[in-house]
Amino acid sequence: MTDLAETTRASRPGLPSRVRRVLTVGLEGRHGGWTAPLVVWLASRVVSTVLLLTVWLLATAHGWRFASVRREGTFTAFLGSWDASFYRTIAEHGYPTTLPTDAAGHVLPNPWAFLPVFPALARFVQPLVGGSFWAAGVLVATLAGAGTCIVLWRLVRAVTDERRATRATALFAFAPTGFLLQVAYAESTFLLLLFGALLALVRRRYWLVLPLGLVAAFTKPGVLALAVALAVHLVVRLVQERRALPVRDAVAIVLAGLGVAAAGLAWPVVASAATGRPDAYLATELSWWVGFVGRQHFAPLTPWFTMASTWLGPLGVVLVVVVLAGAVWSWTRPGARALGVDVVSFTAAYALYLVAVFLPQQSLPRLLMPTAPLLGADVFTGTRRRTTVWLVVGVCLQPVAIVLLWFLGYP
């Protein structure tokens, strides 16, 4: 009944027939899963571009100095602020064989914290855009963002329906972090590969999971969650099908899981071999912690408690416990479970990965983007009203995120 009512509203008299056709096709996704997500992506890019351009124009008009605007003063350079400079260094000079250190011998932030796929793609595109890394990075990220919206739409549709897929994609693209789909960061490239691998898993195309997972593993950290999802998928199929599970499927799942897990653990080994320091990657990652919690020794599952206790004392520890308990509760709710075991196991494993190794700070909203398939759950897209509320919240918070995370700080 809801579908009929919404279709009727979209077709009401007064709208030109061509507009009605675009709305009907675009919002219901009748053209093989391309039109709806691309319409959403295009509309969201208009919003994000206007917001980013406004901040950049205000900054340059008033002589405000920040990030890459201080270096080149172009809009694409502004979209290549903060960590994008490390990607540029990798693209143009590669990785250092000697880690930079301070006077006390402590490792300083350096390119080994960033993986090579995105800068390699940007370098490949550079000659096509006049040699500018910033323009190349923005182009790669923006096109990958379009692909991400398409794949996310298809993933959510595979576990729910077309209406929820369109709504979830809209919430993702217009989210407070939606502007990151067009800045010179690796996020959209990583999400395209990751969601593609998860969609292949949902559709049981195991031969496709492995190559996508392998490339994703060298785009950004976090692909180990996909290996966990593969393991859970295998266990579920073994329990449900028992002896009926084809041997070739079992072998494909195991090989994909082992391959993705190995790739997800490979980068510290690569950094160690290239620099001669066994702790090269870990020491590099910990160098970013100093400004928040001082120098720390890493122990899994402790970073959130370390951060909370440093800034809030015992109350912070209690807050972390409450947040984690709330997360567990939300993942066990019927609305989340309705998305299927693959989506739930992947997103839960990815969240556990963040809790295990990541120090929560202003980058947390960006790092939560791989959990976007959860937007297909009832709490976000169960009704048109809920979707509208979340959409308005996302659009209203995006300029706040741009100012706080992109202009004043780094996401």
QUIGI-V991618 format. One record per pair of residues at least 12 apart in sequence whose C-alpha atoms are under 6 Angstrom apart, sorted by the first residue. I is the first residue (numbers start at 1). J is the second residue. If there is no record, write none. Layout:
I_J / I_J
This chain:
37_149 / 37_150 / 40_170 / 41_146 / 44_173 / 44_174 / 48_179 / 67_81 / 68_81 / 76_134 / 76_135 / 77_134 / 79_183 / 80_134 / 80_184 / 82_410 / 84_184 / 84_185 / 86_111 / 87_119 / 91_119 / 91_123 / 97_274 / 97_275 / 98_275 / 108_287 / 109_284 / 109_287 / 115_218 / 115_219 / 115_220 / 117_218 / 117_219 / 118_186 / 122_136 / 122_137 / 137_184 / 138_182 / 138_183 / 138_184 / 141_182 / 141_188 / 142_181 / 142_182 / 144_188 / 144_189 / 145_181 / 145_188 / 148_192 / 153_165 / 153_169 / 155_199 / 159_339 / 164_376 / 164_381 / 168_375 / 168_376 / 171_391 / 174_394 / 174_395 / 175_394 / 176_394 / 176_397 / 176_398 / 176_401 / 190_216 / 190_219 / 193_212 / 193_216 / 197_209 / 197_212 / 206_252 / 210_256 / 213_260 / 214_260 / 214_263 / 217_263 / 217_264 / 223_264 / 224_261 / 224_264 / 225_346 / 225_349 / 225_350 / 226_346 / 227_257 / 227_260 / 227_261 / 229_342 / 229_345 / 229_346 / 230_257 / 268_281 / 300_356 / 300_357 / 301_355 / 301_356 / 303_359 / 304_359 / 305_317 / 335_377 / 335_378 / 336_377 / 347_371 / 362_411 / 363_411
